[in-house]
Amino acid sequence: MRKHKAWQVIVALLLAGSAWFYFDRILVPYQLRDAAANQRPRGNLSDLYPRWIGARELLLHGRNPYSAEVSREVQVGYYGRALDSSRPSDPKDEQGFAYPVYVVFLLAPAIFLPFGVVQSTYVAALWSISAASVWSWIKVLRWHPPRTTVIALVILALGSFPFIQGIKLQQLSLLVAGMLAASVATLIAGYFMLAGFLLALCTIKPQLVWLISLWLMVWAVTDWKRRQRFVWSFTITMTSLLLGAELILPGWLGLFWQALHSYHQYTHNQSILSWLFTPLWGNIAAVLLVALTAWLCRKSLRASADSERFALSFSLVMSVTIVVIPTTALYNQFLLLPALLLLTRHSQPQGGAYKMLRYSTFALLFWPWLASFALMLSNSVLSASRVQSLWKVPLASTFSFPLFVFATIAWRAALSEKS
């Protein structure tokens, strides 16, 4: 390993280490202290747990995972006790089963195991899947960086705020991100059947993949003769999942819709655009950004999957997804990885305005790491309570960062229209 290349790995380790320090020694201790002061319950806080309980109760006992009874059982494990609406400090998220019921098919092998075993196995799998997804996206972009650069990129990805939050919450978003990376990688490699199958599995979190699924289906239809196997595989897999779900829980679609509606009512989730503006103007902006994305992607519909134009359009669709979905959860930003790798690979800016926008995007990308590093250093001279009181500082770029990523990728796509 050459010395000048080794610095990439050393810097990556320092930044990733500071991010983990922030979560383990600043954010989580603050949350524990705040929860104790407000008598707010904290249990395992695992996003996998409600899904595992729902799958076990449905497949072993035939119980409706969307029911209030199952939700209360979930709360006991997730929070440590059932939530009490008379306590104003109790969390608002009731941990209902707000997933398509066919997610139980993925969890079926785990329903006979203790949750501790399931949890540790899933966490280990997420580490491996997420690391592999970095390599997959690099291959998708037809990038051939030095080995030390690949190692540094993997370290940064596994030391990023979205990944750390996702791994601590055992979020299924990280699983979806990994499966999506595998789907696109196999699509480019020409394994259309496998790519369609994996894309269908990603719909366990439909809000994350409906736009990219729609775009990929339109892309496939424009060259039906060569790409029809991708469409057939996705369609057959989705049909099997939907019919299988109906077989084990008749009428599940209506129950899922009600659960989703209730989820948004008690969590008050909204998109980044709605948070920055108002729900009305946020929705209007979302429609306009999706329309802009469709216009910028129109010429890539006939592009091959291994082309630069395809990678650019894919990254653009994923970026607009994170901006318009009705949640501001940080862990979903792990899906911005292909866009960030594309911007990292193409370092030749075209024009001063694009250069400034790109630099601003990377400044926002590195802000959480730099702020965490500063807090880690200050921990040796300031009291723990004082450092914990600054827990919001590294999160200052959370809402603006996806917008800058989208704007930069959109600008690059617009520039490619002229080339």
Secondary structure, DSSP 8 states (H G I E B T S, - for coil): --HHHHHHHHHHHHHHHHHHHIIIIIIHHHHHHHHHHTT---S---THHHHHHHHHHHHHH---TTSHHHHHHHHHHHHSS---TT-TTS-S------S-TTHHHHHGGGTTS-HHHHHHHHHHHHHHHHHHHHHHHHHHTT----HHHHHHHHHHHHTSHHHHHHHHHT-HHHHHHHHHHHHHHHHHTT-HHHHHHHHHHGGGSHHHHHHHHHHHHHHHHTTHHHHHHHHHHHHHHHHHHHHHHHHHSTTHHHHHHHHHHHHHHHH----HHHHHS-HHHHHHHHHHHHHHHHHHHGGGGGS-TTSHHHHHHHHHHHHHHHHHSS---GGGGGGGHHHHHHHHH-----SHHHHHHHHHHHHHHHHHHHHHHHHHHHTTTS-HHHHHTTTTGGGTTTTHHHHHHHHHHHHHHHHHHH-
